[in-house]
């Protein structure tokens, strides 16, 4: 089972590195769709919190080292904490809640909100370290307003993928709860 989880986590990490290329040709669209978030959230749901956390933390940092995007400081560093939170929270909640469609949505939305809060705190801390400012308006724009298309995409796509993969027996993050 651990080899399977490792393999899936590696695939999700690869997707996190490659997906931004599909949307990155038009930067305004790429940043709005949040392509790195999808594989990290899926990893948390399918493989568990620890794998989701690891993939979420590594993906933006590795992508920054390999391709220079996102910029390491403050972008990739703040994203590492945000995505690690997504992966950890989605995995923890999905494991704890009963297996219902409603629970998938609740886990997803809580993970997305928690990740955005952690991103804001990281950006605030990094801004303080670099002598810059990070205002409430910048937080709201970066976390919510500019990301609305990505938020909608995640809320629509991820639960469908989780349900299909769960029915196919591809979810390793299991406990006793009711199936969807």
ABEGO torsion letter per residue (X at the ends): XAAAAAAAAAAAAAAAAAAAAAAAABAAAAAAAGAAAAAAAAAAAAAEAAAAAAAAAAAAAAAAAAAGOBBAOAAAAAAAAAAAAAAAAAAAAAAABBBBAAAAAAAAAAAAAAAAAAAAAAAAAAAAAAGBBBBAAAAAAAAAAAAAAAAAAAAAAAAAAAAAAAAAGABABBBABBBX
